[in-house]
């Protein structure tokens, strides 16, 4: 019978993503928060900033979050 070798290449304490992934994810959270800040306020509800700019900024923040999760750095 053939023997199957078990590789023990898993490191305890290693992170799932790389440094760049975490930086992009933190940047995406900051962009989403900026979008919600743009959407809040006591000015006119039909303002360009609230009705157009803020939702675009929020969607871009979420898109960057997906990119941060799916980005895989090139292996050397």
JOQUIHU-V923591 format. One record per residue. PHI is phi in whole degrees, -180 to 180 (999 if undefined). PSI is psi in degrees with one decimal (* if undefined). D_LAST is the distance of its C-alpha to the last C-alpha in Angstrom with 2 decimals. Layout:
phi = {PHI/PHI}
psi = {PSI/PSI}
d_last = {D_LAST/D_LAST}
This chain:
phi = {999/-80/-93/-106/-84/-97/-87/-107/-97/-82/-101/-79/92/-90/-82/-73/-107/-86/-63/-65/-62/-68/-65/-65/-68/-65/-63/-67/-64/-64/-66/-65/-63/-61/-62/-71/-66/-63/-78/-85/130/-111/-82/-57/-71/-97/-76/-59/-64/-77/-93/-124/-68/-63/-63/-66/-64/-65/-64/-64/-65/-66/-63/-65/-64/-65/-63/-64/-75/-88/-68/-122/-67/-70/-84/-84}
psi = {148.3/138.9/140.5/122.0/135.1/120.7/132.5/64.4/5.2/130.9/130.2/133.7/5.9/150.8/154.4/-42.2/168.5/178.4/-40.2/-36.3/-44.4/-37.0/-42.6/-37.8/-41.1/-39.9/-38.5/-38.3/-41.4/-40.5/-40.3/-41.7/-40.5/-39.9/-41.4/-32.8/-40.4/-32.0/-23.8/174.7/173.4/11.7/-170.9/136.1/-25.1/32.1/148.4/-39.5/-42.1/-36.9/-21.2/-54.4/-46.0/-45.6/-34.4/-41.9/-40.7/-43.8/-39.4/-36.4/-43.7/-38.5/-40.9/-32.5/-41.7/-40.2/-40.2/-35.5/-40.4/-13.6/128.2/118.8/152.3/131.8/144.7/*}
d_last = {36.32/32.57/30.86/27.97/25.50/24.50/21.07/21.28/17.76/19.12/19.37/22.54/22.39/18.86/18.69/18.07/16.35/14.20/16.06/15.86/17.35/20.18/20.87/21.20/23.40/25.62/25.94/27.02/29.61/30.94/31.32/33.19/35.45/36.19/37.16/39.54/41.04/41.69/43.37/45.64/48.62/52.34/52.57/53.47/51.70/51.47/49.56/46.72/44.33/45.12/45.46/42.71/40.26/39.65/38.81/36.35/34.63/34.55/33.10/30.36/29.61/29.41/27.19/24.75/24.95/23.95/20.99/19.98/20.28/18.59/15.61/12.28/9.33/6.46/3.80/0.00}
